[in-house]
Amino acid sequence: MQHIQVEQFLQDKEKHTGKVAAGVGYDVLNIQLRASETVAEHSAPGEVLIVCRKGRVKFYGEGQVTELDANALLMLEPNEKHRLEAVEDCEMIVVRLKK
C-alpha cells in the first residue's frame, strides 16, 4: 500500500502538470489549470482515465466536446487526440495506461 498526497500548486503558480506515481503498467499525473488555461492537442499510446477533482474543464477531440466537473470521469481510447481548456480553476488526476 502506498499513500500519495496530491499537493495544491495553483496558489503558487499557474498551470501545473506533473507525475505523482508510476507503476509497471501505468503513470498517474496531477494536472492543475487556472480558468482559461489550455493544454495543446496530444494523445497517448494507451488508454487514459481522467478524474476531475475540482472545477470544470472542457475536452475537445475527435469532433466532440465534453465538459467535466467534480462528479465526472472521462475515458480516452489509445491514440485518441484531444486538447483541453479550463472553464474554471480545475484539478485532475490522470491515469495513463502504458502499452
Backbone as XML, in Angstrom:
<?xml version="1.0"?>
<chain id="A" units="angstrom">
  <residue number="1" name="MET">
    <atom name="N" x="0.851" y="-1.172" z="0.000"/>
    <atom name="CA" x="0.000" y="0.000" z="0.000"/>
    <atom name="C" x="0.897" y="1.237" z="0.000"/>
  </residue>
  <residue number="2" name="GLN">
    <atom name="N" x="0.517" y="2.205" z="-0.821"/>
    <atom name="CA" x="1.291" y="3.449" z="-0.901"/>
    <atom name="C" x="0.338" y="4.632" z="-0.851"/>
  </residue>
  <residue number="3" name="HIS">
    <atom name="N" x="0.498" y="5.489" z="0.132"/>
    <atom name="CA" x="-0.324" y="6.687" z="0.275"/>
    <atom name="C" x="0.395" y="7.833" z="-0.427"/>
  </residue>
  <residue number="4" name="ILE">
    <atom name="N" x="-0.316" y="8.488" z="-1.347"/>
    <atom name="CA" x="0.283" y="9.603" z="-2.100"/>
    <atom name="C" x="-0.547" y="10.852" z="-1.855"/>
  </residue>
  <residue number="5" name="GLN">
    <atom name="N" x="0.079" y="11.878" z="-1.336"/>
    <atom name="CA" x="-0.591" y="13.154" z="-1.097"/>
    <atom name="C" x="-0.455" y="14.008" z="-2.355"/>
  </residue>
  <residue number="6" name="VAL">
    <atom name="N" x="-1.567" y="14.491" z="-2.889"/>
    <atom name="CA" x="-1.544" y="15.339" z="-4.082"/>
    <atom name="C" x="-1.527" y="16.792" z="-3.622"/>
  </residue>
  <residue number="7" name="GLU">
    <atom name="N" x="-0.455" y="17.478" z="-3.940"/>
    <atom name="CA" x="-0.283" y="18.856" z="-3.499"/>
    <atom name="C" x="-1.074" y="19.841" z="-4.345"/>
  </residue>
  <residue number="8" name="GLN">
    <atom name="N" x="-1.359" y="20.994" z="-3.750"/>
    <atom name="CA" x="-2.024" y="22.094" z="-4.428"/>
    <atom name="C" x="-0.951" y="23.049" z="-4.929"/>
  </residue>
  <residue number="9" name="PHE">
    <atom name="N" x="-0.932" y="23.320" z="-6.234"/>
    <atom name="CA" x="0.104" y="24.179" z="-6.809"/>
    <atom name="C" x="-0.411" y="25.519" z="-7.305"/>
  </residue>
  <residue number="10" name="LEU">
    <atom name="N" x="-1.706" y="25.644" z="-7.556"/>
    <atom name="CA" x="-2.201" y="26.862" z="-8.201"/>
    <atom name="C" x="-2.063" y="28.111" z="-7.345"/>
  </residue>
  <residue number="11" name="GLN">
    <atom name="N" x="-1.931" y="27.975" z="-6.034"/>
    <atom name="CA" x="-1.734" y="29.168" z="-5.214"/>
    <atom name="C" x="-0.341" y="29.755" z="-5.435"/>
  </residue>
  <residue number="12" name="ASP">
    <atom name="N" x="0.609" y="28.932" z="-5.917"/>
    <atom name="CA" x="1.985" y="29.385" z="-6.112"/>
    <atom name="C" x="2.335" y="29.741" z="-7.549"/>
  </residue>
  <residue number="13" name="LYS">
    <atom name="N" x="1.625" y="29.157" z="-8.506"/>
    <atom name="CA" x="1.973" y="29.376" z="-9.903"/>
    <atom name="C" x="0.772" y="29.093" z="-10.789"/>
  </residue>
  <residue number="14" name="GLU">
    <atom name="N" x="0.966" y="29.270" z="-12.066"/>
    <atom name="CA" x="-0.102" y="28.958" z="-12.997"/>
    <atom name="C" x="-0.038" y="27.477" z="-13.336"/>
  </residue>
  <residue number="15" name="LYS">
    <atom name="N" x="-0.447" y="27.092" z="-14.492"/>
    <atom name="CA" x="-0.561" y="25.703" z="-14.936"/>
    <atom name="C" x="0.477" y="24.764" z="-14.319"/>
  </residue>
  <residue number="16" name="HIS">
    <atom name="N" x="0.003" y="23.608" z="-13.864"/>
    <atom name="CA" x="0.899" y="22.596" z="-13.315"/>
    <atom name="C" x="0.548" y="21.230" z="-13.902"/>
  </residue>
  <residue number="17" name="THR">
    <atom name="N" x="1.551" y="20.519" z="-14.378"/>
    <atom name="CA" x="1.401" y="19.136" z="-14.816"/>
    <atom name="C" x="2.590" y="18.371" z="-14.268"/>
  </residue>
  <residue number="18" name="GLY">
    <atom name="N" x="2.315" y="17.289" z="-13.554"/>
    <atom name="CA" x="3.418" y="16.520" z="-13.005"/>
    <atom name="C" x="3.017" y="15.099" z="-12.686"/>
  </residue>
  <residue number="19" name="LYS">
    <atom name="N" x="3.988" y="14.200" z="-12.744"/>
    <atom name="CA" x="3.755" y="12.793" z="-12.423"/>
    <atom name="C" x="3.796" y="12.624" z="-10.912"/>
  </residue>
  <residue number="20" name="VAL">
    <atom name="N" x="2.780" y="11.961" z="-10.352"/>
    <atom name="CA" x="2.748" y="11.739" z="-8.907"/>
    <atom name="C" x="3.018" y="10.285" z="-8.540"/>
  </residue>
  <residue number="21" name="ALA">
    <atom name="N" x="2.885" y="9.378" z="-9.511"/>
    <atom name="CA" x="3.162" y="7.961" z="-9.253"/>
    <atom name="C" x="3.336" y="7.247" z="-10.585"/>
  </residue>
  <residue number="22" name="ALA">
    <atom name="N" x="3.984" y="6.088" z="-10.513"/>
    <atom name="CA" x="4.156" y="5.253" z="-11.702"/>
    <atom name="C" x="4.240" y="3.807" z="-11.256"/>
  </residue>
  <residue number="23" name="GLY">
    <atom name="N" x="3.757" y="2.936" z="-12.105"/>
    <atom name="CA" x="3.825" y="1.507" z="-11.842"/>
    <atom name="C" x="4.238" y="0.779" z="-13.103"/>
  </residue>
  <residue number="24" name="VAL">
    <atom name="N" x="4.193" y="-0.520" z="-13.051"/>
    <atom name="CA" x="4.602" y="-1.337" z="-14.196"/>
    <atom name="C" x="3.770" y="-1.001" z="-15.434"/>
  </residue>
  <residue number="25" name="GLY">
    <atom name="N" x="2.462" y="-0.794" z="-15.268"/>
    <atom name="CA" x="1.619" y="-0.576" z="-16.433"/>
    <atom name="C" x="0.904" y="0.747" z="-16.478"/>
  </residue>
  <residue number="26" name="TYR">
    <atom name="N" x="1.298" y="1.703" z="-15.642"/>
    <atom name="CA" x="0.563" y="2.964" z="-15.605"/>
    <atom name="C" x="1.424" y="4.115" z="-15.081"/>
  </residue>
  <residue number="27" name="ASP">
    <atom name="N" x="0.992" y="5.331" z="-15.409"/>
    <atom name="CA" x="1.501" y="6.569" z="-14.821"/>
    <atom name="C" x="0.307" y="7.319" z="-14.257"/>
  </residue>
  <residue number="28" name="VAL">
    <atom name="N" x="0.492" y="8.014" z="-13.147"/>
    <atom name="CA" x="-0.549" y="8.854" z="-12.564"/>
    <atom name="C" x="-0.037" y="10.288" z="-12.588"/>
  </residue>
  <residue number="29" name="LEU">
    <atom name="N" x="-0.814" y="11.171" z="-13.211"/>
    <atom name="CA" x="-0.435" y="12.573" z="-13.363"/>
    <atom name="C" x="-1.395" y="13.474" z="-12.595"/>
  </residue>
  <residue number="30" name="ASN">
    <atom name="N" x="-0.879" y="14.589" z="-12.145"/>
    <atom name="CA" x="-1.666" y="15.622" z="-11.491"/>
    <atom name="C" x="-1.642" y="16.835" z="-12.415"/>
  </residue>
  <residue number="31" name="ILE">
    <atom name="N" x="-2.816" y="17.262" z="-12.878"/>
    <atom name="CA" x="-2.906" y="18.433" z="-13.749"/>
    <atom name="C" x="-3.772" y="19.472" z="-13.055"/>
  </residue>
  <residue number="32" name="GLN">
    <atom name="N" x="-3.246" y="20.684" z="-12.922"/>
    <atom name="CA" x="-3.982" y="21.791" z="-12.323"/>
    <atom name="C" x="-3.900" y="22.975" z="-13.272"/>
  </residue>
  <residue number="33" name="LEU">
    <atom name="N" x="-5.064" y="23.528" z="-13.602"/>
    <atom name="CA" x="-5.136" y="24.655" z="-14.537"/>
    <atom name="C" x="-5.964" y="25.777" z="-13.941"/>
  </residue>
  <residue number="34" name="ARG">
    <atom name="N" x="-5.576" y="26.997" z="-14.234"/>
    <atom name="CA" x="-6.415" y="28.153" z="-13.899"/>
    <atom name="C" x="-7.432" y="28.341" z="-15.024"/>
  </residue>
  <residue number="35" name="ALA">
    <atom name="N" x="-8.519" y="29.019" z="-14.715"/>
    <atom name="CA" x="-9.563" y="29.285" z="-15.709"/>
    <atom name="C" x="-8.943" y="29.851" z="-16.978"/>
  </residue>
  <residue number="36" name="SER">
    <atom name="N" x="-9.361" y="29.329" z="-18.100"/>
    <atom name="CA" x="-8.963" y="29.707" z="-19.468"/>
    <atom name="C" x="-7.603" y="29.159" z="-19.900"/>
  </residue>
  <residue number="37" name="GLU">
    <atom name="N" x="-6.836" y="28.538" z="-19.011"/>
    <atom name="CA" x="-5.584" y="27.913" z="-19.444"/>
    <atom name="C" x="-5.899" y="26.676" z="-20.270"/>
  </residue>
  <residue number="38" name="THR">
    <atom name="N" x="-4.977" y="26.325" z="-21.159"/>
    <atom name="CA" x="-5.203" y="25.213" z="-22.075"/>
    <atom name="C" x="-4.035" y="24.235" z="-22.059"/>
  </residue>
  <residue number="39" name="VAL">
    <atom name="N" x="-4.315" y="23.050" z="-22.570"/>
    <atom name="CA" x="-3.288" y="22.063" z="-22.881"/>
    <atom name="C" x="-3.466" y="21.741" z="-24.355"/>
  </residue>
  <residue number="40" name="ALA">
    <atom name="N" x="-2.407" y="21.874" z="-25.129"/>
    <atom name="CA" x="-2.462" y="21.677" z="-26.584"/>
    <atom name="C" x="-2.842" y="20.238" z="-26.940"/>
  </residue>
  <residue number="41" name="GLU">
    <atom name="N" x="-3.272" y="20.062" z="-28.174"/>
    <atom name="CA" x="-3.677" y="18.736" z="-28.645"/>
    <atom name="C" x="-2.527" y="17.731" z="-28.503"/>
  </residue>
  <residue number="42" name="HIS">
    <atom name="N" x="-2.880" y="16.548" z="-28.034"/>
    <atom name="CA" x="-1.916" y="15.474" z="-27.843"/>
    <atom name="C" x="-2.674" y="14.153" z="-27.773"/>
  </residue>
  <residue number="43" name="SER">
    <atom name="N" x="-1.959" y="13.054" z="-27.657"/>
    <atom name="CA" x="-2.571" y="11.737" z="-27.488"/>
    <atom name="C" x="-1.613" y="10.875" z="-26.683"/>
  </residue>
  <residue number="44" name="ALA">
    <atom name="N" x="-2.096" y="9.713" z="-26.266"/>
    <atom name="CA" x="-1.274" y="8.766" z="-25.516"/>
    <atom name="C" x="-1.432" y="7.395" z="-26.168"/>
  </residue>
  <residue number="45" name="PRO">
    <atom name="N" x="-0.402" y="6.578" z="-26.143"/>
    <atom name="CA" x="-0.472" y="5.276" z="-26.808"/>
    <atom name="C" x="-1.400" y="4.269" z="-26.129"/>
  </residue>
  <residue number="46" name="GLY">
    <atom name="N" x="-1.695" y="4.478" z="-24.840"/>
    <atom name="CA" x="-2.592" y="3.565" z="-24.119"/>
    <atom name="C" x="-3.870" y="4.268" z="-23.712"/>
  </residue>
  <residue number="47" name="GLU">
    <atom name="N" x="-4.763" y="3.524" z="-23.066"/>
    <atom name="CA" x="-5.999" y="4.115" z="-22.566"/>
    <atom name="C" x="-5.679" y="5.125" z="-21.469"/>
  </residue>
  <residue number="48" name="VAL">
    <atom name="N" x="-6.594" y="6.108" z="-21.306"/>
    <atom name="CA" x="-6.413" y="7.158" z="-20.312"/>
    <atom name="C" x="-7.727" y="7.355" z="-19.562"/>
  </residue>
  <residue number="49" name="LEU">
    <atom name="N" x="-7.632" y="7.454" z="-18.234"/>
    <atom name="CA" x="-8.782" y="7.773" z="-17.389"/>
    <atom name="C" x="-8.505" y="9.109" z="-16.723"/>
  </residue>
  <residue number="50" name="ILE">
    <atom name="N" x="-9.445" y="10.061" z="-16.859"/>
    <atom name="CA" x="-9.295" y="11.383" z="-16.270"/>
    <atom name="C" x="-10.369" y="11.567" z="-15.207"/>
  </residue>
  <residue number="51" name="VAL">
    <atom name="N" x="-9.936" y="11.936" z="-14.011"/>
    <atom name="CA" x="-10.842" y="12.184" z="-12.893"/>
    <atom name="C" x="-10.746" y="13.663" z="-12.554"/>
  </residue>
  <residue number="52" name="CYS">
    <atom name="N" x="-11.844" y="14.373" z="-12.704"/>
    <atom name="CA" x="-11.871" y="15.793" z="-12.355"/>
    <atom name="C" x="-12.162" y="15.881" z="-10.854"/>
  </residue>
  <residue number="53" name="ARG">
    <atom name="N" x="-11.238" y="16.447" z="-10.095"/>
    <atom name="CA" x="-11.377" y="16.549" z="-8.637"/>
    <atom name="C" x="-12.010" y="17.858" z="-8.206"/>
  </residue>
  <residue number="54" name="LYS">
    <atom name="N" x="-11.826" y="18.897" z="-9.030"/>
    <atom name="CA" x="-12.294" y="20.233" z="-8.651"/>
    <atom name="C" x="-12.468" y="21.049" z="-9.914"/>
  </residue>
  <residue number="55" name="GLY">
    <atom name="N" x="-13.463" y="21.934" z="-9.939"/>
    <atom name="CA" x="-13.651" y="22.853" z="-11.050"/>
    <atom name="C" x="-14.315" y="22.220" z="-12.261"/>
  </residue>
  <residue number="56" name="ARG">
    <atom name="N" x="-14.138" y="22.880" z="-13.410"/>
    <atom name="CA" x="-14.713" y="22.401" z="-14.664"/>
    <atom name="C" x="-13.691" y="22.558" z="-15.775"/>
  </residue>
  <residue number="57" name="VAL">
    <atom name="N" x="-13.681" y="21.585" z="-16.693"/>
    <atom name="CA" x="-12.732" y="21.591" z="-17.799"/>
    <atom name="C" x="-13.404" y="21.002" z="-19.032"/>
  </residue>
  <residue number="58" name="LYS">
    <atom name="N" x="-13.135" y="21.604" z="-20.196"/>
    <atom name="CA" x="-13.668" y="21.101" z="-21.472"/>
    <atom name="C" x="-12.591" y="20.317" z="-22.196"/>
  </residue>
  <residue number="59" name="PHE">
    <atom name="N" x="-12.995" y="19.169" z="-22.739"/>
    <atom name="CA" x="-12.127" y="18.344" z="-23.574"/>
    <atom name="C" x="-12.661" y="18.401" z="-24.998"/>
  </residue>
  <residue number="60" name="TYR">
    <atom name="N" x="-11.761" y="18.612" z="-25.945"/>
    <atom name="CA" x="-12.095" y="18.669" z="-27.363"/>
    <atom name="C" x="-11.340" y="17.550" z="-28.061"/>
  </residue>
  <residue number="61" name="GLY">
    <atom name="N" x="-12.046" y="16.771" z="-28.870"/>
    <atom name="CA" x="-11.343" y="15.747" z="-29.615"/>
    <atom name="C" x="-12.245" y="14.910" z="-30.482"/>
  </residue>
  <residue number="62" name="GLU">
    <atom name="N" x="-11.693" y="14.456" z="-31.601"/>
    <atom name="CA" x="-12.416" y="13.550" z="-32.495"/>
    <atom name="C" x="-13.811" y="14.092" z="-32.838"/>
  </residue>
  <residue number="63" name="GLY">
    <atom name="N" x="-13.921" y="15.426" z="-33.009"/>
    <atom name="CA" x="-15.191" y="16.036" z="-33.382"/>
    <atom name="C" x="-16.196" y="16.145" z="-32.246"/>
  </residue>
  <residue number="64" name="GLN">
    <atom name="N" x="-15.772" y="15.930" z="-31.015"/>
    <atom name="CA" x="-16.665" y="16.010" z="-29.864"/>
    <atom name="C" x="-16.134" y="17.009" z="-28.846"/>
  </residue>
  <residue number="65" name="VAL">
    <atom name="N" x="-17.057" y="17.544" z="-28.053"/>
    <atom name="CA" x="-16.698" y="18.399" z="-26.923"/>
    <atom name="C" x="-17.448" y="17.861" z="-25.713"/>
  </residue>
  <residue number="66" name="THR">
    <atom name="N" x="-16.737" y="17.696" z="-24.612"/>
    <atom name="CA" x="-17.383" y="17.276" z="-23.370"/>
    <atom name="C" x="-16.821" y="18.090" z="-22.225"/>
  </residue>
  <residue number="67" name="GLU">
    <atom name="N" x="-17.668" y="18.391" z="-21.262"/>
    <atom name="CA" x="-17.246" y="19.177" z="-20.106"/>
    <atom name="C" x="-17.295" y="18.297" z="-18.862"/>
  </residue>
  <residue number="68" name="LEU">
    <atom name="N" x="-16.193" y="18.274" z="-18.134"/>
    <atom name="CA" x="-16.121" y="17.513" z="-16.891"/>
    <atom name="C" x="-16.231" y="18.456" z="-15.705"/>
  </residue>
  <residue number="69" name="ASP">
    <atom name="N" x="-16.870" y="17.971" z="-14.654"/>
    <atom name="CA" x="-16.852" y="18.660" z="-13.370"/>
    <atom name="C" x="-16.426" y="17.649" z="-12.315"/>
  </residue>
  <residue number="70" name="ALA">
    <atom name="N" x="-16.523" y="18.027" z="-11.064"/>
    <atom name="CA" x="-16.026" y="17.172" z="-9.987"/>
    <atom name="C" x="-16.825" y="15.880" z="-9.809"/>
  </residue>
  <residue number="71" name="ASN">
    <atom name="N" x="-17.864" y="15.687" z="-10.567"/>
    <atom name="CA" x="-18.665" y="14.463" z="-10.480"/>
    <atom name="C" x="-18.494" y="13.585" z="-11.702"/>
  </residue>
  <residue number="72" name="ALA">
    <atom name="N" x="-17.449" y="13.810" z="-12.499"/>
    <atom name="CA" x="-17.352" y="13.115" z="-13.780"/>
    <atom name="C" x="-15.974" y="12.505" z="-14.010"/>
  </residue>
  <residue number="73" name="LEU">
    <atom name="N" x="-15.987" y="11.456" z="-14.834"/>
    <atom name="CA" x="-14.780" y="10.787" z="-15.315"/>
    <atom name="C" x="-14.815" y="10.822" z="-16.836"/>
  </residue>
  <residue number="74" name="LEU">
    <atom name="N" x="-13.649" y="10.740" z="-17.439"/>
    <atom name="CA" x="-13.565" y="10.659" z="-18.897"/>
    <atom name="C" x="-12.590" y="9.552" z="-19.258"/>
  </residue>
  <residue number="75" name="MET">
    <atom name="N" x="-13.000" y="8.693" z="-20.167"/>
    <atom name="CA" x="-12.138" y="7.625" z="-20.684"/>
    <atom name="C" x="-11.744" y="7.979" z="-22.109"/>
  </residue>
  <residue number="76" name="LEU">
    <atom name="N" x="-10.449" y="7.858" z="-22.416"/>
    <atom name="CA" x="-9.953" y="8.083" z="-23.773"/>
    <atom name="C" x="-9.345" y="6.788" z="-24.286"/>
  </residue>
  <residue number="77" name="GLU">
    <atom name="N" x="-9.590" y="6.510" z="-25.539"/>
    <atom name="CA" x="-9.041" y="5.328" z="-26.189"/>
    <atom name="C" x="-7.577" y="5.568" z="-26.557"/>
  </residue>
  <residue number="78" name="PRO">
    <atom name="N" x="-6.807" y="4.513" z="-26.780"/>
    <atom name="CA" x="-5.423" y="4.692" z="-27.213"/>
    <atom name="C" x="-5.340" y="5.580" z="-28.466"/>
  </residue>
  <residue number="79" name="ASN">
    <atom name="N" x="-4.390" y="6.474" z="-28.487"/>
    <atom name="CA" x="-4.114" y="7.379" z="-29.616"/>
    <atom name="C" x="-5.235" y="8.355" z="-29.940"/>
  </residue>
  <residue number="80" name="GLU">
    <atom name="N" x="-6.186" y="8.534" z="-29.038"/>
    <atom name="CA" x="-7.276" y="9.491" z="-29.272"/>
    <atom name="C" x="-6.755" y="10.912" z="-29.023"/>
  </residue>
  <residue number="81" name="LYS">
    <atom name="N" x="-6.725" y="11.711" z="-30.075"/>
    <atom name="CA" x="-6.237" y="13.082" z="-29.961"/>
    <atom name="C" x="-7.252" y="13.924" z="-29.194"/>
  </residue>
  <residue number="82" name="HIS">
    <atom name="N" x="-6.737" y="14.789" z="-28.333"/>
    <atom name="CA" x="-7.603" y="15.653" z="-27.546"/>
    <atom name="C" x="-6.807" y="16.869" z="-27.061"/>
  </residue>
  <residue number="83" name="ARG">
    <atom name="N" x="-7.548" y="17.908" z="-26.716"/>
    <atom name="CA" x="-6.968" y="19.096" z="-26.093"/>
    <atom name="C" x="-7.945" y="19.523" z="-25.010"/>
  </residue>
  <residue number="84" name="LEU">
    <atom name="N" x="-7.509" y="20.365" z="-24.106"/>
    <atom name="CA" x="-8.402" y="20.776" z="-23.037"/>
    <atom name="C" x="-8.260" y="22.244" z="-22.702"/>
  </residue>
  <residue number="85" name="GLU">
    <atom name="N" x="-9.340" y="22.767" z="-22.110"/>
    <atom name="CA" x="-9.401" y="24.166" z="-21.697"/>
    <atom name="C" x="-10.153" y="24.241" z="-20.374"/>
  </residue>
  <residue number="86" name="ALA">
    <atom name="N" x="-9.559" y="24.892" z="-19.386"/>
    <atom name="CA" x="-10.207" y="25.044" z="-18.088"/>
    <atom name="C" x="-11.318" y="26.088" z="-18.183"/>
  </residue>
  <residue number="87" name="VAL">
    <atom name="N" x="-12.515" y="25.706" z="-17.822"/>
    <atom name="CA" x="-13.654" y="26.626" z="-17.767"/>
    <atom name="C" x="-13.538" y="27.466" z="-16.496"/>
  </residue>
  <residue number="88" name="GLU">
    <atom name="N" x="-13.087" y="26.830" z="-15.421"/>
    <atom name="CA" x="-12.763" y="27.496" z="-14.171"/>
    <atom name="C" x="-11.540" y="26.784" z="-13.591"/>
  </residue>
  <residue number="89" name="ASP">
    <atom name="N" x="-10.943" y="27.328" z="-12.554"/>
    <atom name="CA" x="-9.783" y="26.653" z="-11.957"/>
    <atom name="C" x="-10.152" y="25.191" z="-11.735"/>
  </residue>
  <residue number="90" name="CYS">
    <atom name="N" x="-9.250" y="24.287" z="-12.130"/>
    <atom name="CA" x="-9.585" y="22.864" z="-12.032"/>
    <atom name="C" x="-8.365" y="22.034" z="-11.660"/>
  </residue>
  <residue number="91" name="GLU">
    <atom name="N" x="-8.662" y="20.861" z="-11.109"/>
    <atom name="CA" x="-7.644" y="19.896" z="-10.748"/>
    <atom name="C" x="-8.094" y="18.534" z="-11.264"/>
  </residue>
  <residue number="92" name="MET">
    <atom name="N" x="-7.169" y="17.807" z="-11.904"/>
    <atom name="CA" x="-7.477" y="16.491" z="-12.445"/>
    <atom name="C" x="-6.407" y="15.501" z="-12.065"/>
  </residue>
  <residue number="93" name="ILE">
    <atom name="N" x="-6.813" y="14.270" z="-11.911"/>
    <atom name="CA" x="-5.895" y="13.142" z="-11.791"/>
    <atom name="C" x="-6.051" y="12.345" z="-13.089"/>
  </residue>
  <residue number="94" name="VAL">
    <atom name="N" x="-4.935" y="12.058" z="-13.730"/>
    <atom name="CA" x="-4.943" y="11.331" z="-14.997"/>
    <atom name="C" x="-4.193" y="10.013" z="-14.787"/>
  </residue>
  <residue number="95" name="VAL">
    <atom name="N" x="-4.865" y="8.909" z="-15.111"/>
    <atom name="CA" x="-4.239" y="7.599" z="-15.057"/>
    <atom name="C" x="-4.017" y="7.172" z="-16.500"/>
  </residue>
  <residue number="96" name="ARG">
    <atom name="N" x="-2.749" y="7.083" z="-16.874"/>
    <atom name="CA" x="-2.371" y="6.763" z="-18.265"/>
    <atom name="C" x="-1.796" y="5.346" z="-18.278"/>
  </residue>
  <residue number="97" name="LEU">
    <atom name="N" x="-2.511" y="4.442" z="-18.962"/>
    <atom name="CA" x="-2.033" y="3.066" z="-19.051"/>
    <atom name="C" x="-0.941" y="2.973" z="-20.099"/>
  </residue>
  <residue number="98" name="LYS">
    <atom name="N" x="0.115" y="2.230" z="-19.763"/>
    <atom name="CA" x="1.225" y="2.069" z="-20.685"/>
    <atom name="C" x="0.935" y="0.910" z="-21.620"/>
  </residue>
  <residue number="99" name="LYS">
    <atom name="N" x="1.357" y="1.050" z="-22.857"/>
    <atom name="CA" x="1.199" y="-0.016" z="-23.853"/>
    <atom name="C" x="2.371" y="-0.931" z="-23.779"/>
  </residue>
</chain>
